Amino acid sequence: MDIPLCPMEHKPQILLTDPAALPLCRQQPERFAGAIAPDGETCAVWAQSLAPMPVGLMLDCPPVPDAEECGRPVTMVYMKQCKQAFRPLLHDDAAFYCLRGAQTFAALRAAVLALGDLCGRTVIAELLVDDDEGRLSDGTDIRAAVGVLQRIGVTTVILTAHDPQSITEALDMTAPYARLSLGVCVHSAWLRAQTTLYNTEIFLPAEHDDTARLLAAIDSHTGGAVVERDHDDFILAPDGKNVHFIDPTIDISDEIECGPRLEEALIAAEDDAGALKLVLETEDDVIALEEYWYMISRPLCLCAESAELLEQGLRVYPGLALYDGTWEQPEEVVHYLEQKYGLIRL
């Protein structure tokens, strides 16, 4: 989907979800960025009748398995479950897929990766903001979530919240750093109340709201504001929950082995460097990384002699890992890891 990054003259568009609004969509196609069909059969019909407008499908993320029941790495198990859940729902006529309902941000990231393994279509992700401080229900900073998603192939995020103040705060925090399109799922009443929305390009109609009413509310909304996306003098390197802003000369710790004393080593190294360097030597190290990543409160530099092990580590680590050339990998491998997992090459 070709959605511009919020130029001043750009008017927000709607993602059509209600079949009753199809006539309105045909009458005013310029007001719609695309459509989300309820199933594959409808997707095929809409793709033909609304062409060239992109039509996609909504995909619900499956529940996260219990680590004690499925074993670790849980991320790998969950990605397999995502593929099993998504594969029967994919459709040749779907121009994009919208992921929703993830229990945690780490689960959403894993679902994005799993979907990327299955197809190369555009991905939209829904994020539920849980408070007025820009955090998701699992405590993930909205800037950390967007920072990761925009480097692993997501082109648009749709923010939802329980109240308008939370939406405003989340957009205010995110807009300066977002390099993808920002959208919201809000009731038209919030727009009529002139809720402030920063850099909002896409509207997803709220459940039980009316598309025509939402269009009218967009037209009368004066609370839109544009924030410049000009923060390119640093690197956004989230740890999977918290946001970190670094520069390429960041001080990185000595190598930390993922042995039986990893927990103690992480605590000891926390105040010694701006970033922590973790060495992966065995598959058990990948399991240790997944188990103790919540203790990592600094940007993480991953290194491994084996490219396969490095990729496994990148799969389970929910943040954006740094790469400083330790145990240098071939250029094509590093490029692949950058594109697939958002690896940050220093």
Contacts in CASP RR format, 6 or more apart in sequence:
PFRMAT RR
TARGET T0000
AUTHOR 0000-0000-0000
METHOD contacts of the structure
MODEL  1
MDIPLCPMEHKPQILLTDPAALPLCRQQPERFAGAIAPDGETCAVWAQSL
APMPVGLMLDCPPVPDAEECGRPVTMVYMKQCKQAFRPLLHDDAAFYCLR
GAQTFAALRAAVLALGDLCGRTVIAELLVDDDEGRLSDGTDIRAAVGVLQ
RIGVTTVILTAHDPQSITEALDMTAPYARLSLGVCVHSAWLRAQTTLYNT
EIFLPAEHDDTARLLAAIDSHTGGAVVERDHDDFILAPDGKNVHFIDPTI
DISDEIECGPRLEEALIAAEDDAGALKLVLETEDDVIALEEYWYMISRPL
CLCAESAELLEQGLRVYPGLALYDGTWEQPEEVVHYLEQKYGLIRL
1 33 0 8 1.000
1 34 0 8 1.000
1 54 0 8 1.000
1 95 0 8 1.000
1 96 0 8 1.000
1 122 0 8 1.000
1 124 0 8 1.000
1 155 0 8 1.000
1 156 0 8 1.000
3 13 0 8 1.000
3 33 0 8 1.000
3 155 0 8 1.000
3 156 0 8 1.000
3 181 0 8 1.000
3 201 0 8 1.000
3 202 0 8 1.000
4 10 0 8 1.000
4 181 0 8 1.000
4 201 0 8 1.000
5 179 0 8 1.000
5 180 0 8 1.000
5 181 0 8 1.000
5 201 0 8 1.000
5 229 0 8 1.000
6 181 0 8 1.000
6 182 0 8 1.000
6 199 0 8 1.000
6 200 0 8 1.000
6 201 0 8 1.000
6 226 0 8 1.000
6 229 0 8 1.000
8 226 0 8 1.000
10 201 0 8 1.000
11 31 0 8 1.000
11 218 0 8 1.000
12 200 0 8 1.000
12 201 0 8 1.000
12 202 0 8 1.000
12 203 0 8 1.000
12 218 0 8 1.000
13 30 0 8 1.000
13 31 0 8 1.000
13 32 0 8 1.000
13 33 0 8 1.000
13 34 0 8 1.000
13 201 0 8 1.000
13 202 0 8 1.000
13 203 0 8 1.000
14 31 0 8 1.000
14 32 0 8 1.000
14 33 0 8 1.000
14 202 0 8 1.000
14 203 0 8 1.000
14 204 0 8 1.000
14 205 0 8 1.000
14 211 0 8 1.000
14 214 0 8 1.000
14 215 0 8 1.000
14 218 0 8 1.000
15 32 0 8 1.000
15 33 0 8 1.000
15 34 0 8 1.000
15 35 0 8 1.000
15 36 0 8 1.000
15 98 0 8 1.000
15 202 0 8 1.000
15 203 0 8 1.000
15 204 0 8 1.000
15 205 0 8 1.000
16 22 0 8 1.000
16 25 0 8 1.000
16 32 0 8 1.000
16 34 0 8 1.000
16 35 0 8 1.000
16 36 0 8 1.000
16 211 0 8 1.000
17 35 0 8 1.000
17 36 0 8 1.000
17 204 0 8 1.000
17 205 0 8 1.000
18 205 0 8 1.000
18 210 0 8 1.000
18 211 0 8 1.000
19 38 0 8 1.000
19 42 0 8 1.000
20 211 0 8 1.000
21 211 0 8 1.000
21 212 0 8 1.000
22 46 0 8 1.000
22 49 0 8 1.000
22 50 0 8 1.000
24 211 0 8 1.000
24 212 0 8 1.000
24 215 0 8 1.000
25 31 0 8 1.000
25 32 0 8 1.000
25 35 0 8 1.000
25 50 0 8 1.000
25 53 0 8 1.000
26 49 0 8 1.000
26 50 0 8 1.000
28 215 0 8 1.000
29 50 0 8 1.000
29 53 0 8 1.000
31 215 0 8 1.000
32 53 0 8 1.000
33 54 0 8 1.000
33 201 0 8 1.000
33 202 0 8 1.000
34 50 0 8 1.000
34 53 0 8 1.000
34 54 0 8 1.000
34 55 0 8 1.000
34 56 0 8 1.000
35 46 0 8 1.000
35 50 0 8 1.000
35 53 0 8 1.000
35 54 0 8 1.000
35 55 0 8 1.000
35 56 0 8 1.000
36 55 0 8 1.000
36 56 0 8 1.000
36 57 0 8 1.000
36 58 0 8 1.000
36 98 0 8 1.000
36 204 0 8 1.000
37 43 0 8 1.000
37 45 0 8 1.000
37 46 0 8 1.000
37 55 0 8 1.000
37 56 0 8 1.000
37 57 0 8 1.000
37 94 0 8 1.000
38 58 0 8 1.000
39 57 0 8 1.000
40 57 0 8 1.000
40 89 0 8 1.000
40 91 0 8 1.000
40 93 0 8 1.000
40 94 0 8 1.000
43 55 0 8 1.000
43 56 0 8 1.000
43 57 0 8 1.000
43 91 0 8 1.000
43 93 0 8 1.000
43 94 0 8 1.000
44 91 0 8 1.000
44 93 0 8 1.000
46 55 0 8 1.000
47 55 0 8 1.000
47 93 0 8 1.000
47 94 0 8 1.000
47 95 0 8 1.000
48 93 0 8 1.000
54 95 0 8 1.000
54 96 0 8 1.000
54 122 0 8 1.000
55 93 0 8 1.000
55 94 0 8 1.000
55 95 0 8 1.000
56 94 0 8 1.000
56 95 0 8 1.000
56 96 0 8 1.000
56 97 0 8 1.000
56 98 0 8 1.000
57 89 0 8 1.000
57 90 0 8 1.000
57 91 0 8 1.000
57 94 0 8 1.000
57 97 0 8 1.000
57 98 0 8 1.000
58 97 0 8 1.000
58 98 0 8 1.000
58 100 0 8 1.000
59 85 0 8 1.000
59 86 0 8 1.000
59 89 0 8 1.000
59 97 0 8 1.000
59 98 0 8 1.000
59 99 0 8 1.000
59 100 0 8 1.000
59 111 0 8 1.000
59 115 0 8 1.000
60 85 0 8 1.000
60 100 0 8 1.000
60 101 0 8 1.000
61 82 0 8 1.000
61 99 0 8 1.000
61 100 0 8 1.000
61 101 0 8 1.000
61 102 0 8 1.000
61 103 0 8 1.000
61 107 0 8 1.000
61 108 0 8 1.000
61 111 0 8 1.000
62 78 0 8 1.000
62 81 0 8 1.000
62 82 0 8 1.000
62 85 0 8 1.000
63 103 0 8 1.000
64 74 0 8 1.000
64 78 0 8 1.000
64 103 0 8 1.000
64 104 0 8 1.000
64 107 0 8 1.000
65 74 0 8 1.000
65 77 0 8 1.000
65 78 0 8 1.000
65 81 0 8 1.000
67 74 0 8 1.000
70 77 0 8 1.000
71 77 0 8 1.000
72 287 0 8 1.000
72 290 0 8 1.000
72 291 0 8 1.000
73 286 0 8 1.000
73 287 0 8 1.000
73 290 0 8 1.000
73 312 0 8 1.000
73 315 0 8 1.000
73 316 0 8 1.000
74 290 0 8 1.000
75 106 0 8 1.000
75 110 0 8 1.000
75 290 0 8 1.000
75 315 0 8 1.000
75 316 0 8 1.000
76 312 0 8 1.000
76 315 0 8 1.000
76 316 0 8 1.000
78 107 0 8 1.000
78 110 0 8 1.000
78 111 0 8 1.000
78 114 0 8 1.000
79 110 0 8 1.000
79 111 0 8 1.000
79 113 0 8 1.000
79 114 0 8 1.000
79 117 0 8 1.000
79 315 0 8 1.000
80 114 0 8 1.000
82 110 0 8 1.000
82 111 0 8 1.000
82 114 0 8 1.000
82 115 0 8 1.000
83 114 0 8 1.000
83 117 0 8 1.000
83 118 0 8 1.000
86 97 0 8 1.000
86 111 0 8 1.000
86 114 0 8 1.000
86 115 0 8 1.000
86 118 0 8 1.000
87 118 0 8 1.000
90 97 0 8 1.000
90 118 0 8 1.000
90 119 0 8 1.000
94 121 0 8 1.000
95 121 0 8 1.000
95 122 0 8 1.000
96 121 0 8 1.000
96 122 0 8 1.000
96 123 0 8 1.000
96 124 0 8 1.000
96 155 0 8 1.000
97 115 0 8 1.000
97 119 0 8 1.000
97 121 0 8 1.000
97 122 0 8 1.000
97 123 0 8 1.000
97 124 0 8 1.000
98 123 0 8 1.000
98 124 0 8 1.000
98 125 0 8 1.000
98 126 0 8 1.000
98 158 0 8 1.000
99 108 0 8 1.000
99 111 0 8 1.000
99 112 0 8 1.000
99 115 0 8 1.000
99 123 0 8 1.000
99 124 0 8 1.000
99 125 0 8 1.000
99 126 0 8 1.000
100 125 0 8 1.000
100 126 0 8 1.000
101 108 0 8 1.000
101 126 0 8 1.000
101 128 0 8 1.000
102 108 0 8 1.000
102 111 0 8 1.000
103 138 0 8 1.000
104 136 0 8 1.000
104 137 0 8 1.000
104 138 0 8 1.000
104 140 0 8 1.000
105 127 0 8 1.000
105 136 0 8 1.000
105 138 0 8 1.000
105 140 0 8 1.000
105 144 0 8 1.000
105 145 0 8 1.000
105 148 0 8 1.000
105 240 0 8 1.000
105 241 0 8 1.000
105 318 0 8 1.000
106 138 0 8 1.000
106 240 0 8 1.000
106 318 0 8 1.000
108 125 0 8 1.000
108 127 0 8 1.000
108 145 0 8 1.000
108 149 0 8 1.000
109 148 0 8 1.000
109 149 0 8 1.000
109 152 0 8 1.000
109 240 0 8 1.000
109 318 0 8 1.000
109 319 0 8 1.000
110 315 0 8 1.000
110 318 0 8 1.000
112 123 0 8 1.000
112 125 0 8 1.000
112 149 0 8 1.000
112 152 0 8 1.000
112 153 0 8 1.000
112 154 0 8 1.000
113 152 0 8 1.000
113 315 0 8 1.000
113 340 0 8 1.000
113 341 0 8 1.000
115 121 0 8 1.000
115 123 0 8 1.000
116 123 0 8 1.000
116 153 0 8 1.000
122 155 0 8 1.000
122 156 0 8 1.000
123 153 0 8 1.000
123 154 0 8 1.000
123 155 0 8 1.000
124 154 0 8 1.000
124 155 0 8 1.000
124 156 0 8 1.000
124 157 0 8 1.000
124 158 0 8 1.000
125 149 0 8 1.000
125 154 0 8 1.000
125 156 0 8 1.000
125 157 0 8 1.000
125 158 0 8 1.000
126 157 0 8 1.000
126 158 0 8 1.000
126 159 0 8 1.000
126 160 0 8 1.000
126 185 0 8 1.000
126 204 0 8 1.000
127 136 0 8 1.000
127 142 0 8 1.000
127 145 0 8 1.000
127 146 0 8 1.000
127 157 0 8 1.000
127 158 0 8 1.000
127 159 0 8 1.000
127 160 0 8 1.000
128 136 0 8 1.000
128 137 0 8 1.000
128 160 0 8 1.000
128 161 0 8 1.000
129 135 0 8 1.000
129 136 0 8 1.000
129 142 0 8 1.000
129 159 0 8 1.000
129 160 0 8 1.000
129 161 0 8 1.000
129 166 0 8 1.000
129 167 0 8 1.000
129 169 0 8 1.000
129 170 0 8 1.000
130 136 0 8 1.000
130 137 0 8 1.000
130 139 0 8 1.000
130 161 0 8 1.000
130 162 0 8 1.000
130 166 0 8 1.000
131 166 0 8 1.000
132 163 0 8 1.000
132 165 0 8 1.000
132 166 0 8 1.000
132 169 0 8 1.000
133 169 0 8 1.000
134 141 0 8 1.000
134 142 0 8 1.000
134 166 0 8 1.000
134 169 0 8 1.000
134 170 0 8 1.000
134 173 0 8 1.000
135 141 0 8 1.000
135 142 0 8 1.000
136 142 0 8 1.000
136 145 0 8 1.000
138 241 0 8 1.000
139 241 0 8 1.000
140 240 0 8 1.000
140 241 0 8 1.000
141 173 0 8 1.000
141 238 0 8 1.000
141 241 0 8 1.000
141 242 0 8 1.000
141 243 0 8 1.000
142 159 0 8 1.000
142 170 0 8 1.000
142 173 0 8 1.000
142 174 0 8 1.000
143 173 0 8 1.000
143 174 0 8 1.000
143 177 0 8 1.000
143 236 0 8 1.000
143 238 0 8 1.000
143 243 0 8 1.000
144 238 0 8 1.000
144 239 0 8 1.000
144 240 0 8 1.000
144 241 0 8 1.000
144 242 0 8 1.000
144 243 0 8 1.000
144 319 0 8 1.000
145 157 0 8 1.000
145 238 0 8 1.000
145 240 0 8 1.000
146 157 0 8 1.000
146 174 0 8 1.000
146 177 0 8 1.000
146 178 0 8 1.000
146 180 0 8 1.000
147 177 0 8 1.000
147 178 0 8 1.000
147 236 0 8 1.000
147 238 0 8 1.000
147 243 0 8 1.000
147 320 0 8 1.000
148 238 0 8 1.000
148 240 0 8 1.000
148 318 0 8 1.000
148 319 0 8 1.000
148 320 0 8 1.000
148 342 0 8 1.000
149 157 0 8 1.000
149 180 0 8 1.000
150 178 0 8 1.000
150 179 0 8 1.000
150 180 0 8 1.000
151 320 0 8 1.000
151 342 0 8 1.000
152 340 0 8 1.000
152 341 0 8 1.000
152 342 0 8 1.000
154 180 0 8 1.000
155 180 0 8 1.000
155 181 0 8 1.000
156 180 0 8 1.000
156 181 0 8 1.000
156 182 0 8 1.000
156 183 0 8 1.000
156 201 0 8 1.000
156 202 0 8 1.000
157 178 0 8 1.000
157 180 0 8 1.000
157 181 0 8 1.000
157 182 0 8 1.000
157 183 0 8 1.000
158 183 0 8 1.000
158 184 0 8 1.000
158 185 0 8 1.000
158 202 0 8 1.000
158 204 0 8 1.000
159 167 0 8 1.000
159 170 0 8 1.000
159 171 0 8 1.000
159 174 0 8 1.000
159 182 0 8 1.000
159 183 0 8 1.000
159 184 0 8 1.000
159 185 0 8 1.000
160 167 0 8 1.000
160 184 0 8 1.000
160 185 0 8 1.000
160 186 0 8 1.000
161 167 0 8 1.000
161 170 0 8 1.000
164 186 0 8 1.000
164 190 0 8 1.000
164 193 0 8 1.000
164 195 0 8 1.000
167 184 0 8 1.000
167 186 0 8 1.000
167 190 0 8 1.000
167 195 0 8 1.000
167 197 0 8 1.000
168 195 0 8 1.000
168 196 0 8 1.000
168 197 0 8 1.000
168 198 0 8 1.000
171 182 0 8 1.000
171 184 0 8 1.000
171 196 0 8 1.000
171 197 0 8 1.000
171 198 0 8 1.000
171 199 0 8 1.000
171 200 0 8 1.000
172 196 0 8 1.000
172 198 0 8 1.000
172 227 0 8 1.000
174 182 0 8 1.000
174 198 0 8 1.000
175 182 0 8 1.000
175 198 0 8 1.000
175 199 0 8 1.000
175 227 0 8 1.000
175 229 0 8 1.000
176 227 0 8 1.000
176 228 0 8 1.000
176 229 0 8 1.000
176 230 0 8 1.000
176 231 0 8 1.000
177 229 0 8 1.000
177 231 0 8 1.000
177 236 0 8 1.000
178 199 0 8 1.000
178 229 0 8 1.000
179 229 0 8 1.000
181 201 0 8 1.000
181 202 0 8 1.000
182 198 0 8 1.000
182 199 0 8 1.000
182 200 0 8 1.000
182 201 0 8 1.000
182 202 0 8 1.000
183 200 0 8 1.000
183 201 0 8 1.000
183 202 0 8 1.000
183 203 0 8 1.000
183 204 0 8 1.000
184 197 0 8 1.000
184 200 0 8 1.000
184 202 0 8 1.000
184 203 0 8 1.000
184 204 0 8 1.000
185 203 0 8 1.000
185 204 0 8 1.000
185 205 0 8 1.000
185 206 0 8 1.000
186 195 0 8 1.000
186 203 0 8 1.000
186 206 0 8 1.000
187 206 0 8 1.000
187 209 0 8 1.000
188 206 0 8 1.000
188 209 0 8 1.000
188 210 0 8 1.000
188 213 0 8 1.000
188 214 0 8 1.000
188 216 0 8 1.000
188 217 0 8 1.000
189 217 0 8 1.000
191 214 0 8 1.000
191 217 0 8 1.000
191 218 0 8 1.000
191 220 0 8 1.000
191 221 0 8 1.000
192 217 0 8 1.000
192 220 0 8 1.000
192 221 0 8 1.000
194 221 0 8 1.000
194 222 0 8 1.000
194 223 0 8 1.000
195 223 0 8 1.000
196 223 0 8 1.000
196 224 0 8 1.000
196 225 0 8 1.000
197 221 0 8 1.000
197 223 0 8 1.000
197 224 0 8 1.000
197 225 0 8 1.000
198 224 0 8 1.000
198 225 0 8 1.000
198 226 0 8 1.000
198 227 0 8 1.000
199 225 0 8 1.000
199 226 0 8 1.000
199 227 0 8 1.000
199 229 0 8 1.000
200 224 0 8 1.000
203 214 0 8 1.000
203 218 0 8 1.000
205 211 0 8 1.000
205 214 0 8 1.000
233 247 0 8 1.000
234 245 0 8 1.000
234 246 0 8 1.000
234 247 0 8 1.000
235 245 0 8 1.000
235 246 0 8 1.000
235 247 0 8 1.000
235 248 0 8 1.000
235 344 0 8 1.000
236 243 0 8 1.000
236 244 0 8 1.000
236 245 0 8 1.000
236 320 0 8 1.000
237 244 0 8 1.000
237 245 0 8 1.000
237 246 0 8 1.000
237 275 0 8 1.000
237 299 0 8 1.000
237 320 0 8 1.000
237 322 0 8 1.000
237 344 0 8 1.000
238 244 0 8 1.000
238 319 0 8 1.000
238 320 0 8 1.000
239 293 0 8 1.000
239 296 0 8 1.000
239 297 0 8 1.000
239 298 0 8 1.000
239 299 0 8 1.000
239 300 0 8 1.000
239 319 0 8 1.000
240 293 0 8 1.000
240 317 0 8 1.000
240 318 0 8 1.000
240 319 0 8 1.000
240 320 0 8 1.000
241 294 0 8 1.000
241 318 0 8 1.000
242 297 0 8 1.000
244 298 0 8 1.000
244 299 0 8 1.000
246 274 0 8 1.000
246 275 0 8 1.000
246 299 0 8 1.000
248 346 0 8 1.000
250 274 0 8 1.000
250 275 0 8 1.000
250 299 0 8 1.000
250 322 0 8 1.000
250 346 0 8 1.000
251 273 0 8 1.000
251 274 0 8 1.000
251 275 0 8 1.000
252 273 0 8 1.000
252 274 0 8 1.000
252 275 0 8 1.000
252 276 0 8 1.000
252 277 0 8 1.000
252 301 0 8 1.000
252 322 0 8 1.000
252 324 0 8 1.000
253 269 0 8 1.000
253 272 0 8 1.000
253 273 0 8 1.000
253 274 0 8 1.000
253 275 0 8 1.000
253 276 0 8 1.000
253 277 0 8 1.000
254 269 0 8 1.000
254 277 0 8 1.000
255 277 0 8 1.000
255 278 0 8 1.000
255 279 0 8 1.000
255 303 0 8 1.000
255 326 0 8 1.000
256 262 0 8 1.000
256 265 0 8 1.000
256 266 0 8 1.000
256 269 0 8 1.000
256 276 0 8 1.000
256 277 0 8 1.000
256 278 0 8 1.000
256 279 0 8 1.000
257 265 0 8 1.000
257 279 0 8 1.000
257 281 0 8 1.000
257 285 0 8 1.000
258 278 0 8 1.000
258 279 0 8 1.000
258 280 0 8 1.000
258 281 0 8 1.000
258 284 0 8 1.000
258 285 0 8 1.000
258 286 0 8 1.000
258 288 0 8 1.000
258 289 0 8 1.000
259 265 0 8 1.000
259 284 0 8 1.000
259 285 0 8 1.000
259 288 0 8 1.000
262 288 0 8 1.000
262 292 0 8 1.000
263 292 0 8 1.000
263 295 0 8 1.000
266 276 0 8 1.000
266 292 0 8 1.000
266 295 0 8 1.000
266 296 0 8 1.000
267 295 0 8 1.000
269 276 0 8 1.000
270 276 0 8 1.000
270 297 0 8 1.000
270 298 0 8 1.000
273 298 0 8 1.000
274 298 0 8 1.000
274 299 0 8 1.000
275 298 0 8 1.000
275 299 0 8 1.000
275 300 0 8 1.000
275 301 0 8 1.000
275 322 0 8 1.000
276 296 0 8 1.000
276 298 0 8 1.000
276 299 0 8 1.000
276 300 0 8 1.000
276 301 0 8 1.000
277 301 0 8 1.000
277 302 0 8 1.000
277 303 0 8 1.000
277 324 0 8 1.000
277 326 0 8 1.000
278 289 0 8 1.000
278 300 0 8 1.000
278 301 0 8 1.000
278 302 0 8 1.000
278 303 0 8 1.000
279 285 0 8 1.000
279 303 0 8 1.000
279 304 0 8 1.000
280 286 0 8 1.000
280 289 0 8 1.000
280 302 0 8 1.000
280 303 0 8 1.000
280 304 0 8 1.000
280 306 0 8 1.000
280 309 0 8 1.000
280 310 0 8 1.000
280 312 0 8 1.000
280 313 0 8 1.000
281 304 0 8 1.000
281 305 0 8 1.000
281 309 0 8 1.000
282 309 0 8 1.000
283 309 0 8 1.000
283 312 0 8 1.000
285 309 0 8 1.000
286 309 0 8 1.000
286 312 0 8 1.000
286 313 0 8 1.000
286 316 0 8 1.000
289 313 0 8 1.000
289 316 0 8 1.000
289 317 0 8 1.000
290 316 0 8 1.000
290 317 0 8 1.000
293 300 0 8 1.000
293 316 0 8 1.000
293 317 0 8 1.000
293 318 0 8 1.000
299 320 0 8 1.000
299 322 0 8 1.000
300 317 0 8 1.000
300 319 0 8 1.000
300 321 0 8 1.000
300 322 0 8 1.000
301 321 0 8 1.000
301 322 0 8 1.000
301 323 0 8 1.000
301 324 0 8 1.000
301 326 0 8 1.000
301 346 0 8 1.000
302 310 0 8 1.000
302 313 0 8 1.000
302 314 0 8 1.000
302 317 0 8 1.000
302 321 0 8 1.000
302 322 0 8 1.000
302 323 0 8 1.000
303 310 0 8 1.000
303 323 0 8 1.000
303 324 0 8 1.000
303 325 0 8 1.000
303 326 0 8 1.000
303 327 0 8 1.000
304 310 0 8 1.000
304 313 0 8 1.000
304 327 0 8 1.000
305 327 0 8 1.000
307 329 0 8 1.000
307 330 0 8 1.000
307 333 0 8 1.000
310 329 0 8 1.000
310 337 0 8 1.000
311 337 0 8 1.000
311 341 0 8 1.000
313 321 0 8 1.000
314 321 0 8 1.000
314 337 0 8 1.000
314 340 0 8 1.000
314 341 0 8 1.000
314 343 0 8 1.000
315 341 0 8 1.000
320 341 0 8 1.000
320 342 0 8 1.000
320 343 0 8 1.000
320 344 0 8 1.000
321 341 0 8 1.000
321 342 0 8 1.000
321 343 0 8 1.000
321 344 0 8 1.000
322 343 0 8 1.000
322 344 0 8 1.000
322 346 0 8 1.000
323 329 0 8 1.000
323 334 0 8 1.000
323 337 0 8 1.000
323 343 0 8 1.000
323 344 0 8 1.000
323 345 0 8 1.000
323 346 0 8 1.000
324 346 0 8 1.000
325 346 0 8 1.000
329 337 0 8 1.000
334 343 0 8 1.000
334 345 0 8 1.000
337 343 0 8 1.000
338 344 0 8 1.000
338 345 0 8 1.000
END
